[in-house]
Amino acid sequence: PGVTGEELDRLLIAKRAQSPVSVLTSVPVSIPERLARALCFEAGVEGNLRAEHLPRESRRALVTMTTSMRLPVAESRGYTYAEVTAGGVPLTRDRAGHRVSVNDAYLEPARARPNLIMHGDSLVERILFEGRRAVGVLVAGREVSADLVVVCAGAIHSPALLLRSHVDTPGIGDGLCDHPSFPITILRHEPADPRRLPIATVVQLPGAEGPDDLQLLPIDHVDLQHPEVAVVMAAAMRVHSRGTVRLAADGPHVGPLVDFDMLSDDRDVVAIGLAIDALERLVDDPRLAAIGSVLPYDRSEAGIRAAVGDYVHAVGTCAMGRVVDTAGRVVGYDDLMVCDASVMPVLPRANTHLPTVMLAERLAEVTLERLRSSGRLDASLPGG
């Protein structure tokens, strides 16, 4: 009752799914109702959330430009050209147009529960154990007891917390993976409205290994003080390079050592090169001149390596099959789980937010069922 790495890559990959909009985070499986509401697409569905429609002319111009592009891909895959897909990013919003976060969708409705206590601005120093069973956490020098400890600090800080707590399961902090991205800066002729969301359009296209391997992401503004500065990112979505998270110190007040080791695998070098090729074709299009001017950038290998950065999609540092089992339980320990993107053994060829929400829904369901069957869950309490 879990999700394997192969299933993650298959289930979470971006698919168009009979929509004129390329939905990068759609999941072609049966999904829980709350997540379904968050996946309202531009085609329109009933629910509390909706996707943002394509806004200004600049974004419509990008869609027009990219949908007319045809890029060569590997002939060994059985095709020589493939259409590029462009469309609106489905953003989770309520009917008033406000973004809806995981906090809004899940935590706020539960705040009144008698069995929910929240401690804000509290740094967890380490996990407490009796033998190899987790029994609580140490927070700002205060011990908080727990029957089950669930770590969900993300792909950077979840492994750091486990390492700081001297959890000795092999593989913690290994397998760090993110989508490498390369920026080209655009100086807009007219500044963007900084009150508007900067991202609403995305382009996906094939790479050397298959479809949907590359992404172009225009960002209307990157600095509230300089709304005339925009960026278009080229990213590789099928990634082979792996990095690490290690402790810089044993205490919680020193951040961990993070080494993505991006482009250490030659296949990723090829992929980011193809993405930049597509990006250069886009920014060289005369229609972009109506939006802004392209600032100088360094396309050399050294320039790419110097400018490449992460996509804020880190996964893999507490991976299923290595650090946790398919129910999120840390191997070799009792009553200790990890539930965040760090457990994904494979980086999806998609933005990771909604896949992480889907994963959390699944692990929560499996955990509740296990606790109910063992008699450890009070059925009289909310969620029981």
BATI-353699 format. One record per residue: residue in three letters; y, z, x of N, C-alpha, C in turn. Coordinates in pm, whole numbers, padded with zeros to 5 digits, always signed. Layout:
<atoms>
AlaYZXYZXYZX/...
</atoms>
This chain:
<atoms>
Pro-00122+00000+00083+00000+00000+00000+00126+00000+00086/Gly+00154-00114+00152+00271-00122+00238+00305-00266+00265/Val+00388-00288+00366+00435-00422+00398+00408-00447+00545/Thr+00337-00553+00578+00311-00587+00718+00426-00670+00772/Gly+00430-00686+00905+00535-00766+00966+00532-00910+00918/Glu+00412-00966+00905+00401-01104+00858+00452-01117+00716/Glu+00422-01017+00632+00470-01021+00494+00621-01008+00488/Leu+00679-00926+00575+00824-00912+00578+00890-01046+00606/Asp+00839-01115+00708+00899-01243+00744+00886-01344+00631/Arg+00772-01335+00558+00751-01431+00450+00833-01395+00327/Leu+00840-01266+00294+00903-01223+00169+01055-01217+00178/Leu+01107-01188+00298+01250-01164+00309+01328-01284+00359/Ile+01259-01392+00391+01327-01511+00445+01419-01571+00338/Ala+01530-01627+00384+01626-01686+00292+01566-01809+00224/Lys+01586-01818+00094+01537-01933+00018+01642-01976-00084/Arg+01649-02105-00108+01744-02154-00208+01695-02126-00349/Ala+01565-02135-00373+01505-02097-00501+01573-02163-00621/Gln+01580-02296-00619+01629-02375-00731+01772-02343-00769/Ser+01849-02296-00676+01989-02266-00703+02077-02356-00618/Pro+02192-02403-00670+02283-02480-00586+02347-02395-00478/Val+02331-02265-00488+02386-02173-00389+02275-02128-00296/Ser+02303-02129-00167+02204-02084-00070+02209-01932-00063/Val+02111-01866-00123+02109-01721-00130+02030-01667-00012/Leu+02100-01608+00085+02035-01567+00208+01955-01440+00193/Thr+01976-01365+00088+01907-01238+00076+01822-01232-00050/Ser+01787-01346-00105+01700-01344-00222+01559-01310-00180/Val+01485-01243-00267+01348-01202-00237+01257-01263-00342/Pro+01171-01359-00306+01089-01429-00406+00966-01348-00448/Val+00986-01222-00484+00876-01137-00531+00929-01051-00644/Ser+00840-00986-00713+00882-00891-00816+00950-00773-00749/Ile+01070-00740-00794+01147-00635-00729+01194-00534-00832/Pro+01222-00411-00787+01266-00308-00881+01395-00346-00952/Glu+01414-00286-01068+01525-00326-01154+01661-00303-01089/Arg+01678-00193-01017+01809-00166-00955+01842-00272-00851/Leu+01742-00313-00773+01767-00416-00674+01790-00550-00742/Ala+01720-00575-00851+01741-00699-00923+01885-00712-00970/Arg+01944-00600-01015+02083-00605-01058+02175-00638-00941/Ala+02137-00594-00820+02219-00622-00703+02205-00765-00656/Leu+02105-00837-00707+02081-00974-00665+02132-01075-00767/Cys+02242-01038-00837+02303-01131-00931+02358-01251-00852/Phe+02312-01368-00885+02353-01486-00810+02470-01557-00879/Glu+02526-01651-00808+02644-01718-00859+02615-01795-00988/Ala+02488-01829-01008+02453-01897-01132+02479-01808-01253/Gly+02482-01676-01231+02519-01581-01335+02398-01520-01404/Val+02391-01389-01404+02288-01318-01479+02352-01199-01546/Glu+02284-01143-01645+02335-01024-01711+02314-00903-01619/Gly+02402-00807-01625+02385-00687-01544+02518-00626-01507/Asn+02512-00516-01435+02633-00446-01396+02701-00507-01274/Leu+02628-00587-01198+02682-00646-01077+02684-00796-01091/Arg+02772-00859-01017+02777-01004-01018+02812-01053-00878/Ala+02780-01178-00851+02814-01235-00722+02954-01292-00728/Glu+03023-01286-00615+03158-01340-00609+03151-01493-00608/His+03233-01556-00690+03238-01702-00690+03315-01751-00569/Leu+03291-01874-00532+03362-01930-00418+03512-01922-00442/Pro+03586-01858-00351+03729-01848-00371+03801-01971-00318/Arg+03891-01955-00228+03996-02050-00195+03950-02187-00148/Glu+04049-02277-00139+04021-02413-00099+03962-02422+00041/Ser+03998-02329+00128+03944-02336+00264+03793-02322+00263/Arg+03740-02233+00178+03596-02217+00172+03530-02336+00103/Arg+03596-02388+00000+03541-02507-00065+03538-02624+00033/Ala+03640-02631+00118+03642-02737+00219+03525-02723+00314/Leu+03492-02599+00351+03378-02577+00441+03249-02623+00376/Val+03231-02591+00248+03110-02633+00179+03101-02786+00175/Thr+03213-02851+00145+03214-02997+00141+03178-03056+00277/Met+03234-02999+00382+03209-03049+00517+03063-03030+00557/Thr+03010-02911+00534+02877-02881+00585+02766-02947+00506/Thr+02784-02962+00376+02679-03025+00298+02666-03173+00330/Ser+02767-03233+00392+02758-03373+00431+02703-03391+00572/Met+02680-03281+00644+02628-03289+00780+02478-03311+00778/Arg+02430-03386+00878+02286-03402+00900+02261-03376+01047/Leu+02172-03283+01076+02148-03245+01213+02006-03276+01255/Pro+01986-03324+01379+01851-03348+01427+01778-03217+01452/Val+01649-03215+01419+01564-03100+01450+01438-03151+01518/Ala+01352-03061+01559+01238-03099+01642+01146-03196+01569/Glu+01117-03311+01632+01029-03409+01570+00886-03357+01561/Ser+00851-03262+01648+00716-03206+01644+00689-03130+01515/Arg+00794-03094+01443+00777-03025+01317+00750-03123+01202/Gly+00754-03252+01231+00721-03350+01130+00842-03410+01060/Tyr+00962-03381+01106+01081-03441+01047+01188-03452+01155/Thr+01278-03543+01135+01381-03567+01236+01519-03526+01189/Tyr+01541-03519+01058+01670-03476+01007+01649-03384+00887/Ala+01741-03298+00867+01734-03207+00752+01874-03182+00699/Glu+01885-03170+00569+02013-03141+00509+02056-02998+00542/Val+02184-02979+00557+02240-02846+00580+02278-02787+00445/Thr+02249-02661+00425+02276-02593+00300+02398-02503+00315/Ala+02492-02513+00223+02610-02426+00227+02636-02376+00086/Gly+02690-02258+00078+02722-02205-00054+02781-02067-00045/Gly+02796-02004-00161+02858-01874-00167+02763-01762-00131/Val+02815-01663-00062+02738-01543-00034+02736-01456-00158/Pro+02619-01415-00207+02614-01331-00326+02651-01188-00292/Leu+02770-01147-00332+02818-01013-00301+02798-00922-00421/Thr+02752-00801-00396+02728-00707-00506+02861-00646-00549/Arg+02900-00674-00674+03026-00626-00728+03005-00579-00871/Asp+03091-00486-00916+03086-00449-01056+03177-00543-01136/Arg+03186-00519-01265+03261-00612-01350+03411-00609-01322/Ala+03457-00501-01258+03599-00493-01221+03628-00562-01088/Gly+03523-00615-01023+03542-00687-00898+03530-00602-00773/His+03494-00474-00787+03481-00387-00671+03342-00400-00610/Arg+03335-00392-00476+03206-00393-00409+03126-00271-00452/Val+02996-00288-00462+02906-00179-00499+02813-00152-00381/Ser+02825-00034-00325+02743+00004-00210+02613+00069-00256/Val+02524+00096-00160+02402+00168-00192+02437+00308-00244/Asn+02541+00367-00190+02586+00497-00242+02621+00486-00390/Asp+02695+00382-00426+02736+00365-00565+02615+00343-00657/Ala+02520+00264-00610+02408+00225-00695+02300+00332-00705/Tyr+02286+00415-00602+02174+00509-00599+02217+00655-00595/Leu+02312+00690-00508+02345+00832-00488+02436+00886-00596/Glu+02540+00812-00630+02636+00863-00729+02569+00899-00862/Pro+02478+00816-00915+02415+00854-01042+02327+00979-01032/Ala+02292+01019-00909+02202+01134-00892+02274+01261-00851/Arg+02405+01257-00837+02478+01373-00784+02461+01499-00870/Ala+02441+01483-00999+02431+01600-01088+02292+01662-01090/Arg+02197+01603-01020+02061+01658-01023+02058+01797-00961/Pro+01987+01890-01024+01982+02028-00970+01905+02036-00839/Asn+01821+01938-00808+01742+01943-00685+01801+01856-00575/Leu+01931+01824-00584+01997+01743-00482+02112+01823-00421/Ile+02106+01844-00291+02214+01910-00216+02253+01818-00101/Met+02381+01789-00088+02430+01700+00018+02518+01778+00115/His+02501+01749+00243+02584+01810+00347+02657+01696+00419/Gly+02785+01680+00391+02863+01575+00455+02910+01614+00594/Asp+02940+01514+00675+02994+01537+00810+02908+01635+00888/Ser+02778+01620+00878+02685+01713+00943+02598+01636+01042/Leu+02604+01673+01167+02527+01606+01271+02391+01672+01286/Val+02286+01595+01267+02150+01646+01284+02119+01648+01434/Glu+02093+01766+01486+02067+01779+01629+01924+01737+01664/Arg+01829+01786+01587+01690+01749+01612+01604+01789+01492/Ile+01481+01741+01493+01384+01773+01391+01306+01896+01436/Leu+01274+01984+01342+01199+02106+01372+01051+02086+01338/Phe+00963+02142+01420+00819+02124+01403+00746+02257+01412/Glu+00634+02262+01342+00531+02362+01364+00408+02285+01408/Gly+00380+02288+01537+00277+02200+01590+00323+02056+01579/Arg+00246+01975+01507+00283+01834+01487+00321+01807+01342/Arg+00364+01911+01272+00412+01895+01134+00561+01923+01128/Ala+00638+01828+01074+00783+01848+01059+00808+01950+00948/Val+00896+02047+00977+00923+02154+00879+01072+02166+00848/Gly+01156+02078+00906+01298+02084+00877+01379+02018+00986/Val+01510+02045+00984+01601+01988+01084+01699+02095+01128/Leu+01752+02075+01247+01857+02162+01299+01989+02089+01283/Val+02080+02147+01202+02208+02084+01171+02320+02179+01215/Ala+02395+02136+01315+02507+02218+01364+02465+02362+01391/Gly+02350+02378+01453+02302+02511+01488+02234+02586+01375/Arg+02226+02524+01256+02166+02589+01139+02036+02519+01103/Glu+01930+02595+01081+01801+02539+01044+01794+02514+00894/Val+01755+02392+00859+01736+02355+00719+01588+02322+00701/Ser+01519+02399+00619+01375+02380+00598+01349+02262+00506/Ala+01233+02197+00523+01197+02083+00440+01047+02067+00436/Asp+00995+02029+00320+00852+01998+00309+00822+01859+00363/Leu+00924+01772+00361+00909+01636+00413+01041+01595+00475/Val+01039+01550+00599+01159+01504+00667+01156+01352+00672/Val+01258+01288+00614+01270+01143+00613+01392+01105+00697/Val+01368+01036+00807+01475+00994+00897+01523+00855+00854/Cys+01653+00843+00831+01707+00713+00790+01845+00694+00853/Ala+01849+00699+00986+01975+00688+01061+01997+00550+01118/Gly+01911+00454+01083+01930+00317+01130+01856+00288+01259/Ala+01856+00160+01296+01774+00114+01409+01824+00165+01543/Ile+01946+00217+01549+01997+00274+01674+01974+00425+01677/His+02010+00495+01572+02009+00641+01577+01880+00705+01526/Ser+01799+00633+01449+01669+00690+01412+01581+00711+01535/Pro+01563+00610+01621+01483+00635+01741+01546+00741+01832/Ala+01679+00745+01838+01745+00846+01922+01713+00986+01872/Leu+01715+01005+01739+01683+01137+01683+01537+01174+01712/Leu+01447+01080+01697+01306+01108+01725+01286+01143+01873/Leu+01349+01066+01961+01337+01094+02104+01399+01230+02139/Arg+01512+01258+02078+01580+01386+02103+01495+01504+02054/Ser+01410+01477+01955+01323+01580+01900+01188+01586+01972/His+01175+01507+02079+01055+01504+02163+00931+01457+02087/Val+00952+01366+01992+00840+01299+01926+00778+01203+02027/Asp+00648+01214+02050+00586+01140+02160+00505+01019+02115/Thr+00527+00972+01993+00458+00851+01947+00501+00733+02034/Pro+00406+00657+02092+00443+00543+02176+00522+00437+02100/Gly+00618+00377+02167+00693+00264+02109+00826+00300+02049/Ile+00860+00427+02041+00990+00465+01984+01102+00410+02073/Gly+01193+00338+02013+01306+00280+02086+01279+00142+02143/Asp+01154+00097+02139+01121-00039+02185+01140-00138+02070/Gly+01140-00267+02103+01141-00371+02000+01274-00394+01933/Leu+01385-00345+01990+01517-00366+01931+01547-00515+01920/Cys+01590-00556+01803+01612-00700+01779+01729-00718+01684/Asp+01811-00817+01711+01924-00853+01624+01948-01003+01637/His+02024-01058+01542+02057-01200+01546+02171-01223+01646/Pro+02150-01299+01753+02260-01327+01845+02361-01421+01781/Ser+02489-01396+01805+02593-01477+01743+02700-01512+01846/Phe+02761-01629+01826+02866-01679+01916+02988-01714+01832/Pro+03107-01662+01868+03226-01686+01785+03315-01800+01837/Ile+03373-01872+01745+03485-01962+01777+03602-01917+01690/Thr+03716-01896+01753+03832-01840+01685+03920-01952+01630/Ile+03967-01932+01507+04055-02028+01439+04189-01959+01415/Leu+04297-02023+01456+04431-01973+01424+04477-02043+01298/Arg+04481-01970+01188+04513-02029+01058+04660-02072+01053/His+04683-02182+00982+04822-02226+00960+04895-02127+00870/Glu+04823-02070+00776+04880-01967+00689+04788-01846+00692/Pro+04842-01727+00703+04757-01607+00712+04675-01586+00585/Ala+04558-01528+00604+04473-01494+00490+04528-01370+00420/Asp+04486-01351+00298+04522-01230+00225+04429-01118+00271/Pro+04479-01021+00346+04390-00917+00400+04329-00827+00294/Arg+04378-00838+00170+04319-00757+00062+04191-00819+00009/Arg+04170-00946+00042+04050-01015-00003+03936-00992+00095/Leu+03813-00996+00045+03697-00985+00132+03695-01104+00229/Pro+03667-01081+00355+03676-01188+00454+03560-01286+00452/Ile+03449-01251+00389+03329-01335+00393+03286-01369+00251/Ala+03271-01498+00220+03218-01537+00090+03140-01667+00095/Thr+03129-01729+00213+03059-01856+00227+02968-01850+00348/Val+02852-01913+00340+02761-01915+00454+02690-02050+00458/Val+02651-02090+00577+02579-02216+00599+02448-02184+00668/Gln+02339-02237+00618+02211-02222+00688+02155-02360+00717/Leu+02089-02372+00832+02042-02501+00877+01920-02484+00965/Pro+01845-02593+00987+01721-02583+01063+01746-02572+01212/Gly+01649-02515+01283+01653-02507+01428+01536-02579+01488/Ala+01504-02546+01612+01395-02614+01682+01258-02575+01630/Glu+01248-02460+01563+01117-02410+01519+01095-02422+01370/Gly+01197-02455+01293+01176-02467+01150+01305-02453+01072/Pro+01296-02457+00938+01415-02448+00853+01472-02306+00850/Asp+01598-02298+00813+01667-02170+00793+01671-02084+00918/Asp+01665-02146+01035+01662-02071+01161+01802-02044+01217/Leu+01903-02115+01168+02038-02102+01221+02134-02071+01107/Gln+02248-02011+01142+02347-01977+01040+02488-01995+01097/Leu+02577-02045+01013+02720-02050+01043+02790-01962+00942/Leu+02877-01874+00991+02940-01776+00903+03091-01774+00928/Pro+03171-01829+00835+03317-01821+00849+03369-01686+00801/Ile+03459-01628+00879+03521-01500+00846+03671-01523+00836/Asp+03726-01510+00718+03864-01547+00691+03966-01467+00772/His+03936-01339+00796+04026-01258+00878+03945-01148+00944/Val+03980-01113+01067+03904-01014+01142+03989-00894+01183/Asp+04119-00901+01157+04210-00793+01196+04319-00783+01091/Leu+04328-00667+01027+04428-00652+00921+04570-00670+00974/Gln+04593-00642+01102+04725-00658+01160+04755-00804+01196/His+04650-00888+01202+04668-01029+01237+04586-01116+01142/Pro+04627-01126+01015+04549-01201+00916+04548-01352+00940/Glu+04625-01398+01039+04623-01540+01071+04506-01577+01161/Val+04433-01477+01211+04320-01502+01301+04190-01501+01221/Ala+04117-01612+01227+03987-01624+01161+03882-01657+01267/Val+03756-01641+01229+03645-01667+01321+03535-01738+01245/Val+03468-01832+01311+03345-01889+01258+03234-01855+01356/Met+03128-01792+01305+03018-01747+01389+02901-01844+01381/Ala+02839-01870+01495+02712-01942+01500+02605-01841+01537/Ala+02496-01836+01462+02394-01734+01485+02255-01795+01482/Ala+02167-01740+01564+02024-01773+01561+01953-01670+01474/Met+01879-01716+01373+01818-01625+01277+01670-01598+01306/Arg+01602-01688+01377+01465-01661+01423+01476-01615+01567/Val+01445-01489+01593+01477-01427+01722+01350-01376+01791/His+01341-01400+01922+01225-01359+02001+01260-01253+02106/Ser+01384-01243+02147+01424-01144+02248+01412-01003+02192/Arg+01378-00909+02279+01364-00770+02238+01435-00678+02337/Gly+01497-00574+02283+01568-00479+02367+01516-00338+02346/Thr+01596-00240+02384+01553-00100+02379+01666-00007+02338/Val+01629+00108+02286+01719+00222+02265+01661+00338+02344/Arg+01742+00398+02430+01699+00510+02512+01803+00621+02506/Leu+01765+00742+02537+01858+00854+02539+01942+00851+02666/Ala+02072+00872+02650+02158+00890+02765+02163+01037+02805/Ala+02140+01124+02709+02136+01269+02732+02053+01330+02622/Asp+02008+01453+02643+01921+01517+02546+01997+01572+02425/Gly+02128+01587+02437+02207+01643+02328+02252+01537+02229/Pro+02293+01579+02109+02329+01486+02002+02469+01428+02014/His+02553+01483+02102+02692+01440+02108+02715+01323+02204/Val+02611+01279+02270+02619+01163+02359+02538+01050+02296/Gly+02604+00935+02275+02536+00823+02212+02423+00769+02297/Pro+02325+00704+02233+02211+00651+02308+02249+00527+02390/Leu+02164+00491+02484+02180+00369+02562+02116+00254+02484/Val+02196+00156+02448+02149+00045+02365+02155-00083+02446/Asp+02040-00148+02462+02031-00274+02536+01960-00376+02449/Phe+02036-00466+02387+01975-00568+02302+01899-00672+02385/Asp+01938-00690+02510+01876-00790+02598+01872-00927+02531/Met+01983-00963+02466+01990-01089+02392+01975-01209+02486/Leu+01911-01312+02435+01887-01438+02505+01797-01418+02627/Ser+01720-01311+02629+01623-01294+02738+01502-01383+02718/Asp+01480-01430+02596+01374-01526+02567+01435-01666+02559/Asp+01379-01759+02632+01436-01895+02639+01444-01962+02503/Arg+01355-01927+02411+01360-01987+02278+01489-01950+02205/Asp+01541-01832+02231+01667-01791+02170+01785-01864+02234/Val+01774-01896+02362+01879-01974+02429+01889-02112+02365/Val+01774-02173+02338+01773-02303+02272+01832-02293+02132/Ala+01793-02187+02059+01838-02172+01920+01989-02152+01912/Ile+02045-02065+01995+02189-02042+01987+02264-02166+02031/Gly+02205-02243+02123+02268-02369+02163+02276-02468+02048/Leu+02167-02477+01970+02168-02565+01852+02269-02517+01749/Ala+02279-02386+01731+02377-02332+01636+02519-02364+01680/Ile+02546-02353+01810+02680-02385+01860+02707-02535+01847/Asp+02604-02617+01869+02620-02763+01848+02669-02790+01706/Ala+02605-02727+01609+02644-02746+01469+02784-02692+01444/Leu+02815-02578+01504+02947-02519+01487+03055-02609+01545/Glu+03027-02669+01659+03126-02759+01720+03148-02882+01634/Arg+03043-02933+01572+03061-03046+01481+03148-03006+01363/Leu+03132-02884+01318+03212-02837+01205+03359-02822+01244/Val+03385-02755+01356+03525-02730+01393+03595-02856+01442/Asp+03517-02959+01481+03577-03086+01521+03610-03175+01402/Asp+03565-03136+01284+03589-03217+01165+03739-03216+01133/Pro+03798-03333+01108+03943-03338+01079+03984-03253+00961/Arg+03891-03229+00868+03928-03150+00750+03957-03005+00786/Leu+03901-02958+00898+03931-02822+00940+04075-02809+00988/Ala+04131-02920+01035+04269-02916+01083+04367-02876+00972/Ala+04327-02897+00848+04413-02856+00737+04414-02705+00720/Ile+04317-02637+00781+04305-02491+00767+04367-02420+00886/Gly+04338-02471+01007+04389-02404+01126+04352-02476+01254/Ser+04390-02418+01366+04365-02477+01497+04257-02396+01570/Val+04171-02468+01642+04064-02404+01717+04118-02358+01852/Leu+04098-02229+01881+04140-02176+02011+04035-02205+02117/Pro+04073-02211+02245+03978-02245+02352+03862-02146+02359/Tyr+03745-02197+02398+03627-02114+02417+03543-02175+02529/Asp+03450-02098+02584+03369-02140+02696+03227-02170+02649/Arg+03189-02298+02652+03057-02341+02604+02951-02339+02715/Ser+02988-02306+02837+02890-02303+02946+02787-02194+02920/Glu+02673-02199+02991+02571-02096+02972+02626-01958+03003/Ala+02706-01950+03109+02766-01820+03143+02863-01776+03035/Gly+02939-01871+02978+03033-01839+02872+02963-01792+02747/Ile+02851-01857+02714+02774-01816+02596+02719-01675+02615/Arg+02661-01649+02731+02604-01517+02756+02712-01408+02755/Ala+02832-01443+02801+02940-01344+02802+02993-01316+02662/Ala+02991-01418+02575+03053-01403+02443+02954-01365+02334/Val+02824-01385+02357+02726-01360+02252+02725-01211+02216/Gly+02711-01185+02088+02708-01047+02041+02607-01030+01930/Asp+02592-00907+01884+02497-00881+01776+02559-00916+01642/Tyr+02475-00919+01539+02516-00955+01403+02517-00831+01312/Val+02503-00714+01372+02492-00586+01301+02370-00589+01208/His+02261-00648+01256+02136-00659+01181+02020-00598+01262/Ala+02043-00490+01332+01942-00435+01422+01819-00384+01346/Val+01700-00415+01399+01573-00369+01343+01476-00338+01457/Gly+01359-00283+01421+01243-00287+01509+01214-00169+01598/Thr+01302-00068+01605+01287+00037+01705+01193+00150+01662/Cys+01149+00149+01536+01046+00242+01489+00946+00160+01407/Ala+00895+00055+01465+00829-00051+01391+00698-00008+01326/Met+00674-00065+01206+00545-00049+01140+00436-00107+01230/Gly+00324-00037+01234+00214-00081+01317+00220-00028+01458/Arg+00334+00033+01493+00348+00089+01627+00395+00234+01620/Val+00507+00258+01554+00563+00393+01544+00530+00456+01410/Val+00537+00378+01302+00505+00428+01168+00396+00343+01106/Asp+00330+00399+01005+00231+00321+00932+00301+00246+00819/Thr+00223+00180+00733+00284+00097+00629+00347+00178+00517/Ala+00333+00310+00522+00403+00397+00426+00522+00465+00491/Gly+00556+00427+00614+00672+00484+00682+00646+00616+00752/Arg+00519+00662+00757+00486+00790+00819+00473+00773+00970/Val+00536+00863+01046+00531+00856+01192+00388+00885+01238/Val+00335+00796+01319+00197+00806+01365+00181+00931+01452/Gly+00079+01011+01422+00050+01130+01500+00119+01255+01451/Tyr+00195+01245+01342+00269+01361+01289+00249+01370+01138/Asp+00268+01490+01086+00260+01513+00942+00400+01542+00886/Asp+00421+01496+00764+00545+01524+00690+00670+01476+00763/Leu+00655+01364+00833+00768+01301+00902+00764+01152+00876/Met+00874+01101+00822+00883+00958+00788+01009+00897+00847/Val+01009+00764+00856+01130+00687+00886+01145+00583+00776/Cys+01265+00572+00721+01289+00476+00612+01424+00409+00634/Asp+01425+00303+00710+01545+00221+00732+01501+00093+00802/Ala+01596+00012+00846+01562-00117+00906+01487-00104+01038/Ser+01488+00014+01098+01417+00031+01225+01267+00012+01210/Val+01212+00026+01088+01068+00013+01071+01024-00133+01057/Met+01117-00226+01042+01080-00367+01029+01028-00417+01165/Pro+00903-00460+01172+00850-00508+01300+00900-00647+01337/Val+00948-00720+01237+00998-00856+01257+01136-00864+01193/Leu+01231-00923+01263+01365-00943+01209+01363-01056+01108/Pro+01397-01030+00981+01397-01139+00882+01500-01246+00918/Arg+01471-01368+00880+01568-01477+00898+01668-01472+00783/Ala+01734-01358+00771+01827-01334+00661+01912-01214+00696/Asn+02023-01198+00626+02101-01076+00639+02014-00958+00593/Thr+02026-00845+00660+01926-00739+00645+01958-00633+00540/His+02074-00638+00476+02109-00531+00383+02011-00521+00267/Leu+01999-00628+00189+01912-00621+00072+01765-00608+00109/Pro+01716-00673+00216+01579-00644+00259+01556-00496+00288/Thr+01656-00429+00346+01642-00287+00375+01639-00205+00246/Val+01720-00243+00148+01717-00175+00018+01581-00194-00049/Met+01529-00316-00043+01397-00342-00102+01290-00258-00033/Leu+01297-00251+00100+01202-00172+00177+01209-00024+00138/Ala+01332+00027+00124+01349+00167+00086+01293+00194-00053/Glu+01314+00101-00146+01258+00116-00281+01105+00126-00272/Arg+01046+00040-00192+00900+00038-00181+00847+00166-00117/Leu+00908+00209-00008+00861+00331+00058+00882+00454-00031/Ala+00992+00456-00106+01015+00567-00199+00907+00571-00305/Glu+00871+00455-00358+00768+00447-00461+00634+00495-00406/Val+00597+00449-00286+00470+00489-00225+00468+00639-00198/Thr+00582+00692-00148+00589+00834-00115+00578+00921-00240/Leu+00651+00885-00345+00644+00962-00470+00503+00963-00527/Glu+00436+00850-00522+00300+00843-00574+00206+00931-00491/Arg+00225+00931-00359+00140+01014-00273+00163+01163-00301/Leu+00290+01202-00317+00322+01342-00344+00272+01385-00481/Arg+00282+01296-00580+00231+01329-00713+00079+01350-00708/Ser+00009+01260-00643-00137+01267-00642-00187+01388-00565/Ser-00107+01438-00471-00147+01555-00393-00101+01686-00457/Gly-00025+01676-00567+00023+01794-00635+00141+01861-00567/Arg+00206+01790-00472+00318+01849-00398+00452+01824-00464/Leu+00454+01745-00573+00579+01710-00637+00590+01780-00772/Asp+00700+01847-00796+00723+01915-00924+00764+01813-01028/Ala+00674+01786-01120+00699+01682-01221+00812+01718-01316/Ser+00852+01846-01320+00957+01887-01411+01097+01855-01358/Leu+01107+01826-01228+01237+01796-01168+01269+01648-01179/Pro+01399+01611-01178+01434+01468-01181+01370+01395-01065/Gly+01310+01280-01094+01241+01203-00993+01098+01247-00972/Gly+01056+01356-01038+00922+01409-01020+00820+01345-01111/
</atoms>
